[in-house]
Amino acid sequence: MPATMTPVGTDWLKSVLFERGYLARIKGEAIKVYLVMVEACGGTPDSSVTLSLRQLMARTRLSCPTIIDSLSRLEGLGLVVSTTHQKGKIKTYYVSDPPKAPRSATG
């Protein structure tokens, strides 16, 4: 395969997941939700993305409770931040450019 220039979004995602250690900290199905959110924001950090639960369910093929749990996990890690706080509304999330993940003994 010929060498090609890697898009900035791919380098950023690789940095977040591998170099900063977040892949090891994202539990369960949350990685699927995170990747859909990163794709929705064009792979650009510090971006906002608006997705409904129905859209997330269709893209990931996960159940609503699993999506909600995954979003909670991602928020807990600081990878996404909910910027819409009304129940029943389509939510907007801010996809952050997180710092290096702190080391934890519980992994």
KAJOMO-V608598 format. One record per pair of residues at least 4 apart in sequence whose C-alpha atoms are under 8 Angstrom apart, sorted by the first residue. I is the first residue (numbers start at 1). J is the second residue. If there is no record, write none. Layout:
I|J ; I|J
This chain:
6|10 ; 6|11 ; 7|11 ; 8|12 ; 9|13 ; 9|42 ; 9|43 ; 9|44 ; 9|45 ; 10|14 ; 10|43 ; 11|15 ; 12|16 ; 12|43 ; 12|44 ; 12|45 ; 13|17 ; 13|43 ; 14|18 ; 14|19 ; 15|19 ; 15|20 ; 16|20 ; 16|21 ; 16|22 ; 16|23 ; 16|97 ; 16|98 ; 16|100 ; 17|21 ; 17|22 ; 17|23 ; 17|24 ; 18|22 ; 18|23 ; 19|100 ; 20|99 ; 20|100 ; 20|101 ; 21|25 ; 21|100 ; 21|101 ; 22|26 ; 22|101 ; 23|31 ; 24|107 ; 25|77 ; 25|107 ; 26|30 ; 26|31 ; 26|73 ; 26|74 ; 26|77 ; 27|31 ; 27|73 ; 28|70 ; 29|33 ; 29|66 ; 29|70 ; 30|34 ; 30|67 ; 30|69 ; 30|70 ; 30|71 ; 30|73 ; 30|74 ; 31|35 ; 32|36 ; 32|60 ; 33|37 ; 33|56 ; 33|60 ; 33|67 ; 33|70 ; 33|71 ; 34|38 ; 34|74 ; 35|39 ; 36|40 ; 36|56 ; 36|59 ; 36|60 ; 37|41 ; 37|49 ; 37|95 ; 38|42 ; 38|43 ; 38|44 ; 38|95 ; 39|43 ; 40|49 ; 41|45 ; 41|47 ; 41|48 ; 41|49 ; 41|95 ; 45|95 ; 45|96 ; 45|97 ; 46|94 ; 46|95 ; 46|96 ; 46|97 ; 47|94 ; 47|95 ; 47|96 ; 48|92 ; 48|93 ; 48|94 ; 48|95 ; 49|92 ; 49|93 ; 49|94 ; 49|95 ; 50|90 ; 50|91 ; 50|92 ; 50|93 ; 51|55 ; 51|56 ; 51|90 ; 51|91 ; 51|92 ; 51|93 ; 52|56 ; 52|89 ; 52|90 ; 52|91 ; 53|57 ; 53|64 ; 53|67 ; 53|90 ; 54|58 ; 54|64 ; 55|59 ; 56|60 ; 56|61 ; 56|62 ; 56|67 ; 57|61 ; 57|62 ; 57|63 ; 57|64 ; 57|67 ; 58|62 ; 62|66 ; 62|67 ; 63|67 ; 64|68 ; 65|69 ; 66|70 ; 67|71 ; 68|72 ; 69|73 ; 70|74 ; 71|75 ; 71|80 ; 72|76 ; 73|77 ; 74|78 ; 74|79 ; 74|80 ; 75|79 ; 75|80 ; 75|81 ; 75|82 ; 78|96 ; 78|98 ; 79|95 ; 79|96 ; 79|97 ; 79|98 ; 80|93 ; 80|94 ; 80|95 ; 80|96 ; 81|93 ; 81|94 ; 81|95 ; 81|96 ; 82|91 ; 82|92 ; 82|93 ; 82|94 ; 83|91 ; 83|92 ; 83|93 ; 83|94 ; 84|89 ; 84|90 ; 84|91 ; 84|92 ; 84|93 ; 85|91 ; 103|107
